[in-house]
Amino acid sequence: MSLRKQISKKLRKIRRDKEMSQDELAFKAKTSQTHIGQIERGDTGFTIDTLDKIMKVLKINLKDLI
């Protein structure tokens, strides 16, 4: 499994564990729900900036994703 897919799976799990919807995460991270869904499914790549915004909203750091 690629690193991107691993990160995508962990992002989804962490978001769900925090009982946060994709819509809520997208709003707080200033992106779209569609983009969050694509990231979580591993359908699209993401920039470091986008990942940083998501991590700040979820209150996690990079080591939590690897």
C-alpha positions, 0 to 999 in steps of 0.5 A, spaced: 500 500 500 502 506 498 504 512 503 498 516 500 493 510 501 496 509 508 495 516 510 488 517 507 485 511 511 488 513 517 485 520 516 478 517 515 479 513 521 481 519 526 476 523 523 470 518 524 473 516 531 472 524 533 465 523 530 466 529 525 463 529 518 466 530 512 462 536 511 465 539 518 472 537 517 472 540 510 468 547 512 474 548 518 479 546 513 477 551 508 476 545 502 470 542 499 467 535 502 468 532 495 475 533 496 475 530 503 472 524 500 477 524 495 483 524 499 480 519 504 478 514 499 485 515 496 482 517 489 486 524 489 493 526 492 493 532 496 498 538 498 502 539 504 498 545 505 492 541 505 494 536 509 497 541 514 490 544 515 486 537 516 491 535 521 490 542 525 483 541 525 483 534 527 489 536 532 494 531 530 501 531 527 504 527 522 507 521 526 499 520 527 498 518 520 504 514 519 
